[in-house]
Amino acid sequence: MIVMHYGFTLPADYDMGIIERRIAENGAKLDGFPDLYFKAYLYARRDDGAIANRYAPLYVWRDTAGLTQFLQSAGFARLVADFGWPTLSLWLSLHLPPLSALQKACFASLHNDPIKPYSDLTSLDRDAALTGWDIQSQSILKADFAADRSSLSGDIYRIGYLACGKTLCETR
């Protein structure tokens, strides 16, 4: 599977209610999207303790076909028109959280750590709920999910909505 993430840092005085409404109005549109495992609509608010206002979705794709279809969709084109051209980060998934953990989560934390040169790549760190390996930059993405933020550290986001592929949606 493939992990994809991008983010937009928004102005300090940006009305984050716009992001919350956008998520509420559009989040479910990705439920059942082909080859999507899940999309966590992540956002952070300065007035909630974040260093910056951010909109930063996290996706897990079963393969490149769904990822490509999404990036070529009208929905992604609207996002680009509204917020600008994002830098996409991709990782090969090494470990994924159980679906039940995602359904109960309200918060997520993300860490991106470099892999030391000449490391034993067979023993990459998989101690987070989700881990991904960026083979180009030789880094590890670690994402954890929780019902409250107290157990998380690093860049902490609220999960505005969790869109799911067919398998996850069937378990709801």
Phi, psi and omega in degrees: 000162185238130177261134179229139180214144170212162181208155177237124172272125185256159181304153181302328181261014181295136178284099183292347172300331177297316179294315180298319177294319179301316179296314181299321183280332188242347186305313184290347179297338179267354175302129180080006180300137183306131175066009175276129172275305170199160170230122174261117178281094185265140174208155179228144182240133175299321182286002178244013176101355179286155179290335180207157170286127183219147167238120193210073182298149178236129183239152164232124181251142177290325178199182185287339182298312179293318178302312180297315179301318179296312183296337179263008185275163176295327179297316178291323177299321177296317178302313180297319179296325183277325189237348181105176184279114183276156169270120181270134174249136182232143177224149168281131182286137176252330182205136179238150180286155173296144183302325180296327179292325179291322183294333182265351186281139174245345183226155176221148173236145181235138174226140175235111185245137177291151173267128180294139178305142178069020176292157173283104185289349176280350181237040178297145182298125179233035187272006176257165178301320177232129173231142178223150183246116174272105186283342178282311182267357183053063177223162179243128171268132175238125178232133175238154184229141182207159178288331175223161187282347188298333181268002184252158175218170181087210177284110184255133181235153167278148173260108182285328179195150175242105175277149186222152171287179186305315184299312181294319181298326180293339181271353181287000000 
